[in-house]
Amino acid sequence: MQFLAVGRLLVFASAALPAQGFQHAVAQAELLGARTGLAVIDNDGPVQKLSRADEPFAPASNMKLCTAAAVLSGLGGGFEFKTRFELVAGRLLVHAGGDPNWIMGTPYASEVAFAAVVSALQRLGIAEIRGVALMAGAFTGPTRPSTWPADQLGTYYCAPTGPFVLEQGTFLLRVNPAQGSAEVAILAPVTRTQIEGHILPVEAKKGAVYGAIDTDVAVRVSGKVWQKASPAQIRVAVHDPAAWFLRAFELALHQGGIKVTSEAPESAAMVLEYSTPLQVALRRMLLDSSNFDAEQCLRVLGAESIKDGSLHGGIEAGTAQIARLLRKVPAQFVMADGSGLSRENRVTPTMMVQLVALMVHGANKDSFLAALPIASESGTLESRFEGSKVAGRVRAKTGWIRGVSALSGVLQRADGSSCVFSILMNYDATKGGLNPQLKQLQEQIVEALDRPAMGSR
């Protein structure tokens, strides 16, 4: 995909785009009870305020566009998370870098990282250490925003952040129906965490529900599973990410032949600095809409830029980067978290198109565009725009929480021109089942923008 330069980001009240198509879709959304904002930057023109463009909206996961812009601008597309291991007086100190990439089945799985540490110790001739200490550094404070839904904190999409996190703040549980009690195993992180309780196989499929919870000392499972069900895997948020990290690391040291004893020599040495790329986490943030990666990367931005890796520090650093990019941030702008799960976030469509336009034509455009889902092809847009004339030509971020539906990104037109758009819809959160209709209207709006740009021939 190639995109034309945006140039000036001036703001005009009049709309230059033809009214057919998108106005009807906006009117339909409003009739359904969804207050709808729409702004567009067409080629190198000004911001076109097509509907409620300067009104504040809750953006849901469109907030991740703001987070990605802040993180990329503040850290740079080539940034790497670094976790440092060193021996001090015989103790192995692990200095946090807030790395979010240690996930099973990837090149950065914790087993790979821990094996590298073991190999480094062996090369240094270290067979015994006096213990392991996790050094959190700038990563302090709560693991989740206080504005997240309290009744959903055990879910994978509400997983905790922190200085040391494996598996995006979750554990992966495998459930295999069997005679008597189902076979249950923790696949990742690799620890010796005990499993308590049982999941009972039952003949009836209806009402067969099971779950798990981290109690700090064990994983407690309960419920029922249909006995004819295929083996399944579920992710559940851990309670204390650092505790799981420590258990997994100590087990890896033991299996690697590194003994922990108070009689170990008081050795001192730099052991290893383990690095992974920001781009990998950025793709999960935007392509998969990972709440964890948005919050964790924002905390790393805070740690790197203002030496405050708390949730508050991340928001402060993120807000500062957005202000630097836009030069003037709307008074209505509120960054309550980095993921958009909080209902207290507020952005305007005008602000969103300005920010996205700056990113898709800025120094980090390749990193930003590569992380965005493609219509009818990848990520959260894989099943969107199917059969549409714009399939494959839209890179955009979706967004949904109850009461919010959004779509913002870039359209590469058939004639080679491009436009940046932001569609934000807010409605009564008690009204269910509306999002599928709003998603269709969003797609109609984008299709209506797929026309020759004003002034083109």
N, C-alpha and C positions, 0 to 999 in steps of 0.2 A: 504494500500500500504506500502511495505517495500522497502527501498533503501539501497544499499551497500555504504560503506564509500568511499569517493572520495580519501582520502589520499593526496598524493603530487599533487600540481597544477603547475607542470613544463610545459614549453612550448617547443614543438618540431615542426619542419617544416614538417616532413613526416606524411602521413596519414596511420593509421594502419587498418582502416575499409575497407572492400571490396568495390571496385569501382562500382560494378553493382548497378543499381537503382538510387542512389542519384545523381551520376554524370550526368545521362541522364536528370533528372529533373532540375538540376542546368543549364545544357546547354539549355534546353527548355526555362527556364526563361530568360536567357541571350539573346536568339534569339528573345524573345518578347520585348526586350529593358529594362529588369530589371537587373541592376547590383546586383548580388546575393552573399551574404556572408554566409558562413556556418562554424561553429566550433562545435566540440563535445568533451566531456569528457566521456570516456568509462570506466565504473567501477572505478577502482582505478588508472587508467593510466593517462598519460599526456594530455594536450590540443592537439587535432588533428585539424590542420588548413586545412580544406578541400576546401575552396574557399574564397578568398579575406578576410581571417579571421582577418587581422590586418588593414583593410581599415575602415575609419569612415563612418558610416551610420546614417541617420535620423531614429530613432527607432519607431516613432509614440507611441502607447500605451505600447510598450515593455519598455518604460521609467519607467512605473509604477513598474516594477520589481526592478529597481534601487531605486526608492522611498521607496518601501516596505522594501527592504533590509536595507536601511538607517534608516528608522523609527523604525523597529523592533530591529535593533542593538543598536540604540541610546536610545530608550524608554523601550524596553523589551516587550515580549508578554503579560505580565500581567498588562501593564500600563492602567490607567484609566484617562479619561478626568474629570476635576473637576471644577465645577462652584460654587462659594462661595457667599452666601447671608448673609449680616450682617447689623444690625442697628447701625448707628452712628449719634448721635444728632437728632434722630427721622427720619432720612432719610434712606431708604433701598438701600444699595449699592450692586451692582451685579458685582462681580469680574470675569472677563473672563477667561475661560480655553480653549477657541477655540473648544468647543465640537461640532463635526459634526453630532451627532447621534440623534438630536431631530427631529424625522420624524413621521408624522401621521401613525397610524396603527401598530406601534412598541411599545415595552415596554418602550421606551424612548421618546415618543411623548411629545411635549411641554405642552399639557394639563396635563399630568401626573406629569411632573416636577413642573409646576406652582401650581398644586393642593397640592403638597408636601410642597411647600413654604407657602402657605396659612395655611395649617394644622400646620406647625411649628410656624407660627405667633400666631395662635389661642392658641396653647399650652403655649405660653409665655404670653398670656393675652393681646396681641397687637391687637387692633381693628382699630387704626388710625396711619398713618405715614405721614411724611411731604413731601414725594415725593420719586421718584425712580431715581437713578443715575447709569448709566452703566460705569463701570471702565474697559477700554480696556487693561490697563497694557502694556505688551510687544507687543501686537498686533497692530502695526501701519502701515501706508502706504497704497498703492494702494490695491484694492481688486482682481485684475486680472493681470497676466503678460502682459507687454507691447507688447510682440511678438504674442499674440493671435489675430486671425482674427477680425478686427474691425467691419466687417459687420455681425458678428454672436454673438455679445455680449448679445443679448436678448434671445438666446436659452438656454435650460436647461443645455446643455453640456458645456456652457461657463459661468455658474453661478458664481457669486462673492463669495469670501471667506471673513473672518473677525473674529473679537473677539466674536461676538454674531450672530449666524446664525441658522435659522429654515428652515426645509424642503430643506436642501442642497442648500440654496440660491435661492429658487424658490417659487412661489405660485402656488397652484393647482386650476385650473379653470374647472368648469363643465358647459358644453354647451348642452342644451336640446332643439331640434327644437320644435317650437310651432307656433300657429297661430299668425300672426302679427310679433312680434319680439321674437327671441329665448330667452328662460330662461337661464340666466347666473348667476352663483354663485361661490364665492370663498370658496373652501372647507378647504384649509389650506394655511398658518397659520390662526388660528381662531382670526380674528380681526374685526373691524368695518369699514374696508377700503371700500370706496364707489366705485361703478362701473359706469363709464361714457360711453356713446355711445351705439350702438346697433349692434347685429348680425342678419341679415335679412334672414329668411327662404325662399328658392327659389325652384322652381319645377325642374330645371335642375341640375343634379349632376355635370356635367362638369363645371369647373370654380368656383365651390363653395369653397371658401377659406376664412378662418377667422383667427384672431389673437388677441393678447392683449399686452399691454405695461404698465409698472409701471411708473407713472408720479410723484411719490413721494406723491402727495396728493390724488391720486385715481388710479384705474386701468381702462385704456381706452380700450374698445373693438371695433372691426369693422370687416366688411366683410360679407360673405354670407355662409349659411350652407344649405345643401340639406335637404328639409323638411321631407324626409323619412329616414333620417339617425338616427341611434340609439344615445342616449345620450353619449357624449364623455367627456373625461378628458384630459386636456393638462397642461404641466408644462412650466412656463415662468420665466426667470430670474428676480429677483427683482433688483431694483436700489440700495437701501441702506438696507442691511440685518439688521443692528442694529435698524433702524427705525421700521421695521416689528416686531422685537423681543420686542421692547419697547411697541408697541401698543398691541401686544398679551399679554404681561405680565400685563400691566395696566388693560386690560379688565378682565383677570383672577382674579386679586386682587379685582376689583369691584364686580365681580360675586360671589367672596368668602366672601364678606362683609367687606373687608378691605378698609376703607375710607382714601382718600388722602386730608389732610387739613393742612394749615399753623398753626393751633392751636393744632396739635398733640403734645403729650409730647416728650421731647428730649431724648427718650429712647436709650439705647445702649445695644446690645446683639448680639452674634453669632446666626444666625437663622438656617442655613442649608448649608451643603456642598453636592451638588448633583453630583453623579459620574456615568459615563457610560464607557464600555470597548472599548479599542482600536481594539480588534479583530473584532468587529461588523463593524467598518469603514474599516478595512483592507479587509474584505470580499467584501464589495461594491467596493473598489478600484480595486481589482484584478478580482473577480468573475464577477462583472457587468461593469468593466472598467470605474468607476466613476472618471471623471476629478476633480470634486469638492473635493472628499475625498482625492485624491492624493495631491492636493494643500493645503488643510486645514491641513492634517496630517503633511505635511512638515513644515508648519508654526508653528505647535505645537512643533515639534522637535526643531526648532530654538528658540522658547520661553523657552523651558525646558533646552536646552543644552548651549545656548549662550546668553540667555535673550533678544533675538531679534526675535519676532514673525512676522516680516514683510516678504513679499515674498522673498526679498533679503536675509534676515536672514535664512529663510528656506533652500534656495539653498546653502548658505554657510555652514550651519550645515549638510545638506545632502551630499554635496561634501566631507566634512571632514570625515563623517562616512564611505563613500565608499572608500576613501583613506586609512582609518584605516583597513578596511576589506581586501582590495586587496594588501596593502602595496605599490604597485606601480600602479598608474593610467595612462593609455595611454595619451600621449600628446594631442591626438585628442579629448579626452573626453570633452564634453560640456554639462552641465546641465543648460538649459535655463528655464525649469519649471519642475514640478514634474509629470505631466500627460502625456507628449508627444505630446500635441496639438501644441506646438511651433515647427516650422520647423528648428529652430536653434540648437536643441539638436543633439548631436553626440555621438555614442558609436561604439565599434568594436565587432564583434562576439566573439572574444577571451575573451574580458572583460566580456561579458554577461554570457558565460558559466562558467567562473571562479566565478563570483558573485553568480549565481544561485546555483552552486555546493556548495559553502560555506554556503548558506542559507539552502539547503535541508539536509545538514549533520551537521548543527550547533546547537547551544543551542535553537534557535527559530524555528527549523525545523517543529514542529507540527503546529505552528501558520501560518507559511509560506505556507506549503503544503495544509492545510485546506482551505486557501483562494483562491487557484488556481482552475480555471475551469477544469473539467474532460471531456475528449473527448467523444462526443455523449451523455453526461449526464447533464452538468450543465453550467450555466453562458454563456459566449460568445463562448464556445465550444459545446453548446447543440446541434447545428445543423451541427457540423463539425465531420468528420470521421464516418459518418453514414454507417453502414455495413462494416466498415473496421475491419481488424483483430486486430488492436490496440485500438479499441473502449473500453473505460473504463480503459485503461492502460497508458494514457497520461494525465499529468497535465501540462497545459501550458497557457501562456498569448498571446493573439492575439494582433495585432496592425494594424491600418489603418488610414491614412489621405491621401488625394490625393497626389500621387507620392511615397507613402510608403506602404509596406505590410510586416508584420513580424509575426513570431511565435517562441517563446522560452520557454523551460520548461524541463520536465523530462519524459522519457519513461521507464516504467517498462516492461522489456522484458518477453516473455512467459517462458523463461528458468530461470527466477528469478533474472537475472542480470539487471542492469539499466544503462542508459546514460543520460547525460545532453546535450541539443542541443540548438543552436541559429541560426535561419534562418532570415536574414535581407535582404530585397529587396527594392531598390530605383529605381525609373523610372521617366520619364518626367511627371511632374504634370499636364500638359495640356492634357495628354492622358487619356481618360476616359474608363471605362468598363473593365479594365485589372485585377482588383483585384480578381474576381471569378476564373480566370485561375491561378493566382499566388497562391491562397489558395489551389487549387487542387494539384499544384506542391509541395507546402509545405507538404501536407499530404502524397504525394508519397515519399518525402524525409524521413519523419518520419517512414513510413512503411518500407523503405529500411534499416533503422537502427535497425529494429526488427529482429535481427539475433543473433546467439550465439556470445557472446563477445569473443574477441581475447584471446586465452589462456584457454578458458573454455572447458570442456569436457562433 
